[in-house]
Amino acid sequence: MSLRRHRIPDDVLERLAAGAGGAQAAAWLAAIERSRNLLLIRGLLDHRPGKAAERAYDLLARLHRQAPAAVDAVIRYPSVGVWAKRTLRALIEGTATGWEPAQLGGVAAAAAVRAGLPCSAEAPAPGGSLLLPSVGLIELGAEPDALVRLEIGGDGVIQVSGAGRELRHHSGEARPGWSPLEHLTSPATGLDLVVDDVDPYRWGEGDVRKDRLSADELGVWRERFEESQSILRAHHWTLAAETRELISVLTPVEAPPHGGNSASAGDRPGTIALSTPVDGRWLAVTFAHEVQHAKLNAVLAVTELTLPDDRRYYAPWREDPRPLPGLLHGAYAFLGVAGFWRRQREADGDLRAHGEFARWRGSALEATETLLSSGRLTTEGRAFVTAARRTLSAWSAEPVPPAALEQARWEHAEHRAAFEAKHPHVTAAAGRSPTKPARP
């Protein structure tokens, strides 16, 4: 398993900055994420992780020689990166338990299952739960005194010996003691996403769902996922290709009182956390929004775009002032959202689609102006934001039905007025408020 230094080619970075990219650019970014996780895993070996972790790494390397794609998929799995980073920090600080680095055995076992390769492995089961990242969770019923032995068959059968029990499961069949992860798969776009509602590293505390999705809830997710993929296939094939390269996991979180909720996190590249999708179109635009965050997170892993700055700025999509990196993320995300509605309005033809396009092209353009006037962008950052602004400026010249345009202007002015009333000290840094039109 080899590492290499990553640099995004200038032409690829320029396409990404302009809001495009496609499968080729996304593949560059996905390689960055894979190398980052592999670097963390390799780093464990430099800090005396224990014999179990060393054996697991040797097994993972052997499996990689036989089935590199399957092993890379597990190495890139978002929760594996979170576990590896936390474990490496604990090893450096001298606070790691013997079980934390030994979880590399669960990673290797998961890779064997996905590759369909027979092997023997050992992994911890803290609290009686043995995790195979991206595959599922085994419940032993009691915490074992030692590492659990696993025999992975090439036919997908998993045999487990630990806590005084002998268990035999097939990786694709749910049964007592075995909770395989569900997938949402679309032949239309080639997208295959894991619905991860069991991994303890899947998301932070707070609004993450503590329980698994019920069969009925999962049915709703499948239905709306299929609707979203029909929309992507028909009108947003570049977005579909980028999503296929960059996103591998959907993690359920609690729904807000109204509407839906979605989020991404820089330490979990490849994950979109979201509540039960409102409908197919909502999920499609959520992909547009969160894939932009995923692209920018990967760019920021190898390219500095902002300089240190302790100021806070107005963002036309938030109620709270944002730091400069947060404003950059939002501007780039809503560049993607505006691009989605720009294409979708041709298919839908309703005023809402036109209004969403008008609202978010204007908001993202305003944010790029704030970013460029901040004086706290690197040379690469100025080039990146300038390219995004160029795209948004061109879109601003495109006609929108007057009623939709007036509604978008009113919504923006209402948002700005409410923000300035709550945060008057931020107004000067953000620029002068636009004239508030009468409500349409």
For each residue, the residues with C-beta under 8 A, 3 or more apart:
1: 38 42 60 61 64 71 75
2:
3: 35 38 39 42
4: 35
5:
6: 28 31 32 35 301 302
7: 302
8: 12 13 16 28 29 299 302 303
9: 12 13 28
10: 13 14
11: 14 15
12: 8 9 15 16 21 24 25 28
13: 8 9 10 16 17 299 303 380 384
14: 10 11 17 18 383 387
15: 11 12 18 20 21 22 25
16: 8 12 13 19 20 21 25 295 299
17: 13 14 383 384 385 386 387 388
18: 14 15 387 388 390 391
19: 16 292 332 335 336 339 388 391
20: 15 16 25 238
21: 12 15 16 24 25 26 238 242 295
22: 15 25 26 238 241 242
23: 26 27 238 241 242 244 245
24: 12 21 27 28
25: 12 15 16 20 21 22 28 29 242 295
26: 21 22 23 29 30 241 242 244 245 246 295
27: 23 24 30 31 245
28: 6 8 9 12 24 25 31 32
29: 8 25 26 32 33 245 246 294 295 298 299
30: 26 27 33 34 76 245 246 298
31: 6 27 28 34 35
32: 6 28 29 35 36 298 301 302
33: 29 30 36 37 76 81 246 269 270 298 301
34: 30 31 37 38 72 75 76
35: 3 4 6 31 32 38 39
36: 32 33 39 40 81 269 301
37: 33 34 40 41 75 76 77 80 81 84
38: 1 3 34 35 41 42 75
39: 3 35 36 42 43
40: 36 37 43 44 81 84 85 88
41: 37 38 44 57 60 75 80 84 104 107
42: 1 3 38 39 45 46
43: 39 40 46 47 84 88
44: 40 41 47 49 53 57 84 87 88 91 101 104
45: 42 49 53 54 57
46: 42 43
47: 43 44 88 91 92
48: 91
49: 44 45 53 54 87 91 96 101 102 104
50: 53 54 98 101 102
51: 54 55
52: 55 56 98 101 102 104 105 122 147
53: 44 45 49 50 56 57 101 102 104 105
54: 45 49 50 51 57 58
55: 51 52 58 59 105 122
56: 52 53 59 60 102 104 105 107 108 121 122 123
57: 41 44 45 53 54 60 61 104 108
58: 54 55 61 62
59: 55 56 62 63 105 108 112 119 121
60: 1 41 56 57 63 64 71 75 104 107 108 111
61: 1 57 58 64 65
62: 58 59 65 66
63: 59 60 66 67 70 71 108 111 112 115 117 119
64: 1 60 61 67 68 71 72 111
65: 61 62 68
66: 62 63 115 117
67: 63 64 70 71 111 114 115 116 117
68: 64 65 71 72
69: 72 73
70: 63 67 73 74 111 114 115 116
71: 1 60 63 64 67 68 74 75 111 114 115
72: 34 64 68 69 75 76
73: 69 70 76 77 114 134 248
74: 70 71 77 80 107 110 111 114 133 134
75: 1 34 37 38 41 60 71 72 80 107 111
76: 30 33 34 37 72 73 80 81 248 270
77: 37 73 74 80 81 110 133 134 248 249 270
78: 81 82 202 248 249 268 269 270 271
79: 82 83 133 196 199 200 201 202 249 268 271
80: 37 41 74 75 76 77 83 84 107 133 134 201
81: 33 36 37 40 76 77 78 84 85 267 268 269
82: 78 79 85 86 201 267 268
83: 79 80 86 87 100 103 133 201
84: 37 40 41 43 44 80 81 87 88
85: 40 81 82 88 89 267
86: 82 83 89 90 100 201
87: 44 49 83 84 90 91 96 100 101 103
88: 40 43 44 47 84 85 91 92
89: 85 86 92 93
90: 86 87 93 95 96 97 100
91: 44 47 48 49 87 88 94 96 100 101
92: 47 88 89
93: 89 90 96
94: 91
95: 90
96: 49 87 90 91 93 100 101
97: 90 100
98: 50 52 101 102
99: 102 103 124 126
100: 83 86 87 90 91 96 97 103
101: 44 49 50 52 53 87 91 96 98 104
102: 49 50 52 53 56 98 99 105 122 123 124 147
103: 83 87 99 100 106 107 123 124 131
104: 41 44 49 52 53 56 57 60 101 107 108
105: 52 53 55 56 59 102 108 109 121 122 123 124 147 150
106: 103 109 110 121 123 124 130 131 132 133
107: 41 56 60 74 75 80 103 104 110 111 133
108: 56 57 59 60 63 104 105 111 112 119 121
109: 105 106 112 113 119 121 123 132 150 152 158
110: 74 77 106 107 113 114 132 133 134 135
111: 60 63 64 67 70 71 74 75 107 108 114 115
112: 59 63 108 109 115 117 118 119 121 152
113: 109 110 116 132 135 152 156 158 171
114: 67 70 71 73 74 110 111 134 135
115: 63 66 67 70 71 111 112
116: 67 70 113 154 155 156
117: 63 66 67 112 152 154
118: 112 151 152 153 154
119: 59 63 108 109 112 152
120: 149 150 151 152
121: 56 59 105 106 108 109 112 149 150 152
122: 52 55 56 102 105 147 148 149 150
123: 56 102 103 105 106 109 130 131 132 147 148 150
124: 99 102 103 105 106 130 147 148
125: 128 129 130 138 140 143 144 148 162 163
126: 99 129 143
127: 143
128: 125 139 140 141 142 143 144 163
129: 125 126 137 138 139 140
130: 106 123 124 125 137 138 139 140 148 150 160 162
131: 103 106 123 137 138 198 199 200
132: 106 109 110 113 123 135 136 137 138 158
133: 74 77 79 80 83 106 107 110 199 201
134: 73 74 77 80 110 114 181 194 196 248 249
135: 110 113 114 132 171 180 181
136: 132 171 178 179 180 181 198
137: 129 130 131 132 178 179 198 199
138: 125 129 130 131 132 158 160 167 169 177 178 179
139: 128 129 130 177 178 179
140: 125 128 129 130 143 144 148 160 162 163 165 167 177
141: 128 163 165 177
142: 128 163 164 165
143: 125 126 127 128 140 163
144: 125 128 140 147 148 162 163 164
145:
146: 162
147: 52 102 105 122 123 124 144 162
148: 122 123 124 125 130 140 144 160 161 162 163
149: 120 121 122 160 161 162
150: 105 109 120 121 122 123 130 158 159 160 161
151: 118 120 158 159 161
152: 109 112 113 117 118 119 120 121 157 158
153: 118 156 157 158 159
154: 116 117 118
155: 116 170
156: 113 116 153 170 171 172
157: 152 153 168 169 170 171
158: 109 113 132 138 150 151 152 153 167 168 169 170 171 178
159: 150 151 153 166 167 168
160: 130 138 140 148 149 150 165 166 167 168 169
161: 148 149 150 151 165 166
162: 125 130 140 144 146 147 148 149 165
163: 125 128 140 141 142 143 144 148
164: 142 144
165: 140 141 142 160 161 162
166: 159 160 161
167: 138 140 158 159 160 177 178
168: 157 158 159 160
169: 138 157 158 160 173 175 177 178
170: 155 156 157 158 173
171: 113 135 136 156 157 158 180
172: 156 180
173: 169 170 178 180
174: 178 179 180
175: 169 178
176:
177: 138 139 140 141 167 169
178: 136 137 138 139 158 167 169 173 174 175
179: 136 137 138 139 174 198 212
180: 135 136 171 172 173 174
181: 134 135 136 194 195 196 197 198
182: 194 195 213 218
183: 192 193 194 195
184: 191 192 193 195 221 222 225 250
185: 191 192 193
186: 189 190 191 192 225 226 229
187: 190
188: 229 230 232 233
189: 186 229 232 233 240 243 244
190: 186 187 240 244
191: 184 185 186 229 240 243 244 247
192: 183 184 185 186
193: 183 184 185 225 247 248 249 250
194: 134 181 182 183 248 249 250
195: 181 182 183 184 213 218 221 249 250 251 252
196: 79 134 181 199 202 249 250 251 271
197: 181 202 209 211 212 213 251 252
198: 131 136 137 179 181 202 212
199: 79 131 133 137 196 202
200: 79 131
201: 79 80 82 83 86 133
202: 78 79 196 197 198 199 208 249 251 268 271
203: 208 251 253 265 268 271 273
204: 208 265
205: 208
206:
207: 253 254 261
208: 202 203 204 205 251 252 253 254 273
209: 197 212 213 251 252 253 254
210:
211: 197
212: 179 197 198 209
213: 182 195 197 209 217 218 221 252
214: 217 218
215: 218 219
216: 219 220
217: 213 214 220 221 276
218: 182 195 213 214 215 221 222
219: 215 216 222 223
220: 216 217 223 224 276 277
221: 184 195 213 217 218 224 225 250 276 277
222: 184 218 219 225 226
223: 219 220 226 227 280
224: 220 221 227 228 276 277 278 279 280 282 283
225: 184 186 193 221 222 228 229 277 280 283
226: 186 222 223 229 230 280
227: 223 224 230 231 279 280 281 283 284
228: 224 225 231 232 277 280 281 283 284 287
229: 186 188 189 191 225 226 232 233 240
230: 188 226 227 233 234 280
231: 227 228 234 235 236 280 281 284 344 347
232: 188 189 228 229 235 236 237 239 240 243 284 287
233: 188 189 229 230 237 240
234: 230 231 347
235: 231 232 343 344 346 347
236: 231 232 239 240 284 288 340 343 344
237: 232 233 240 241
238: 20 21 22 23 241 242
239: 232 236 242 243 287 288 291 336 340
240: 189 190 191 229 232 233 236 237 243 244
241: 22 23 26 237 238 244 245
242: 21 22 23 25 26 238 239 245 246 291 295
243: 189 191 232 239 240 246 247 287 291
244: 23 26 189 190 191 240 241 247
245: 23 26 27 29 30 241 242
246: 26 29 30 33 242 243 269 270 291 294 295 298
247: 191 193 243 244 250 270 271 272 287 290 291 294
248: 73 76 77 78 134 193 194 270 271
249: 77 78 79 134 193 194 195 196 202 270 271 272
250: 184 193 194 195 196 221 247 271 272 273 274
251: 195 196 197 202 203 208 209 271 272 273 274
252: 195 197 208 209 213 273 274 275 276
253: 203 207 208 209 261 263 273 274 275
254: 207 208 209 261 275
255: 260 261 275 276
256: 259 260 261 275
257:
258:
259: 256 278
260: 255 256 274 275 276 277 278 282 286
261: 207 253 254 255 256 274 275
262: 272 273 274 275 286 289 290
263: 253 272 273 274 290
264: 268 271 272 273 290 293 294 297
265: 203 204 268 271 273
266: 269 297 300
267: 81 82 85
268: 78 79 81 82 202 203 264 265 271
269: 33 36 78 81 246 266 294 297 298
270: 33 76 77 78 246 247 248 249 294
271: 78 79 196 202 203 247 248 249 250 251 264 265 268
272: 247 249 250 251 262 263 264 286 287 290
273: 203 208 250 251 252 253 262 263 264 265
274: 250 251 252 253 260 261 262 263 277 283 286
275: 252 253 254 255 256 260 261 262
276: 217 220 221 224 252 255 260
277: 220 221 224 225 228 260 274 280 282 283 286
278: 224 259 260 282 283
279: 224 227 282 283
280: 223 224 225 226 227 228 230 231 277 283 284
281: 227 228 231 284 285 344
282: 224 260 277 278 279 285 286
283: 224 225 227 228 274 277 278 279 280 286 287
284: 227 228 231 232 236 280 281 287 288 340 344
285: 281 282 288 289 337 340 341 344
286: 260 262 272 274 277 282 283 289 290
287: 228 232 239 243 247 272 283 284 290 291
288: 236 239 284 285 291 292 336 337 339 340
289: 262 285 286 292 293 333 334 336 337
290: 247 262 263 264 272 286 287 293 294 333
291: 239 242 243 246 247 287 288 294 295 336
292: 19 288 289 295 296 332 333 335 336 337
293: 264 289 290 296 297 329 332 333
294: 29 246 247 264 269 270 290 291 297 298
295: 16 21 25 26 29 242 246 291 292 298 299 332
296: 292 293 299 300 328 329 332 333
297: 264 266 269 293 294 300 301
298: 29 30 32 33 246 269 294 295 301 302
299: 8 13 16 29 295 296 302 303 305 384
300: 266 296 297 303 304 305
301: 6 32 33 36 297 298
302: 6 7 8 32 298 299
303: 8 13 299 300 380
304: 300 307 378 380 381
305: 299 300 328 377 378 380 381 384 385
306: 309 324 325 328 376 377 378 381
307: 304 376 377 378 381
308: 376
309: 306 323 324 374 376
310:
311: 323 324 374 429
312: 321 322 323 426 429
313: 321 322 323 324 327 370 374 426 429 430
314: 321 322 370 416 419 423 426 427 429 430 431
315: 318 321 322 326 327 330 367
316: 362 363 366 367 412 415 416
317: 330 334 360 363 415
318: 315 321 322 330
319: 418 419 422
320: 423
321: 312 313 314 315 318 423 426
322: 312 313 314 315 318 326 327 330
323: 309 311 312 313 326 327
324: 306 309 311 313 327 328 371 374 376
325: 306 328 329
326: 315 322 323 329 330
327: 313 315 322 323 324 330 331 367 370 371
328: 296 305 306 324 325 331 332 371 381 385
329: 293 296 325 326 332 333
330: 315 317 318 322 326 327 333 334 367
331: 327 328 334 335 364 367 368 371 385 388
332: 19 292 293 295 296 328 329 335 336 388
333: 289 290 292 293 296 329 330 336 337
334: 289 317 330 331 337 338 360 363 364 367
335: 19 292 331 332 338 339 364 388 391 392
336: 19 239 288 289 291 292 332 333 339 340
337: 285 288 289 292 333 334 340 341 356 360 364
338: 334 335 341 342 357 360 361 364 392 395
339: 19 288 335 336 342 343 395
340: 236 239 284 285 288 336 337 343 344
341: 285 337 338 344 345 353 354 356 357 360
342: 338 339 345 357 361 395 398
343: 235 236 339 340 346 347
344: 231 235 236 281 284 285 340 341 347 348 353
345: 341 342 348 349 350 353 354 356 357
346: 235 343 349
347: 231 234 235 343 344
348: 344 345 352 353
349: 345 346 353
350: 345 353 354
351: 354 355 401 403 404 407
352: 348 355 356 404
353: 341 344 345 348 349 350 356 357
354: 341 345 350 351 357 358 400 401 404 405
355: 351 352 358 359 400 404 405 407 408 411
356: 337 341 345 352 353 359 360 408
357: 338 341 342 345 353 354 360 361 395 400
358: 354 355 361 362 400 404 405 407 408 409
359: 355 356 362 363 408 411 412
360: 317 334 337 338 341 356 357 363 364
361: 338 342 357 358 364 365 392 395 396
362: 316 358 359 365 366 396 408 409 412
363: 316 317 334 359 360 366 367 412
364: 331 334 335 337 338 360 361 367 368 388 392
365: 361 362 368 369 389 392 393 396
366: 316 362 363 369 370 431
367: 315 316 327 330 331 334 363 364 370 371
368: 331 364 365 371 372 385 388 389 392
369: 365 366 372 373 389 431
370: 313 314 327 366 367 373 374 429 430 431
371: 324 327 328 331 367 368 374 377 381 385
372: 368 369 377 382 385 386 389
373: 369 370 431
374: 309 311 313 324 370 371 377
375:
376: 306 307 308 309 324
377: 305 306 307 371 372 374 381 382 384 385
378: 304 305 306 307 381 382
379: 382 383
380: 13 303 304 305 383 384
381: 304 305 306 307 328 371 377 378 384 385
382: 372 377 378 379 385 386
383: 14 17 379 380 386 387
384: 13 17 299 305 377 380 381 387 388
385: 17 305 328 331 368 371 372 377 381 382 388 389
386: 17 372 382 383 389 390
387: 14 17 18 383 384 390 391
388: 17 18 19 331 332 335 364 368 384 385 391 392
389: 365 368 369 372 385 386 392 393
390: 18 386 387 393 394
391: 18 19 335 387 388 394 395
392: 335 338 361 364 365 368 388 389 395 396
393: 365 389 390 396 397
394: 390 391 397 398
395: 338 339 342 357 361 391 392 398
396: 361 362 365 392 393
397: 393 394
398: 342 394 395
399:
400: 354 355 357 358 404 405 408
401: 351 354 404 405
402: 405 406
403: 351 406 407 440
404: 351 352 354 355 358 400 401 407 408
405: 354 355 358 400 401 402 408 409
406: 402 403 409 410 437 440
407: 351 355 358 403 404 410 411 440
408: 355 356 358 359 362 400 404 405 411 412
409: 358 362 405 406 412 413 434 437
410: 406 407 413 414 436 437 438 439 440
411: 355 359 407 408 414 415
412: 316 359 362 363 408 409 415 416 434
413: 409 410 416 417 433 434 435 436 437
414: 410 411 417 418 436
415: 316 317 411 412 418 419
416: 314 316 412 413 419 420 433 434
417: 413 414 420 421 433 436
418: 319 414 415 421 422
419: 314 319 415 416 422 423 426
420: 416 417 423 424 426 427 433
421: 417 418 424
422: 319 418 419
423: 314 320 321 419 420 426 427
424: 420 421 427
425: 428
426: 312 313 314 321 419 420 423 429 430
427: 314 420 423 424 430 432 433
428: 425
429: 311 312 313 314 370 426
430: 313 314 370 426 427
431: 314 366 369 370 373
432: 427
433: 413 416 417 420 427 436
434: 409 412 413 416
435: 413
436: 410 413 414 417 433
437: 406 409 410 413 440
438: 410
439: 410
440: 403 406 407 410 437
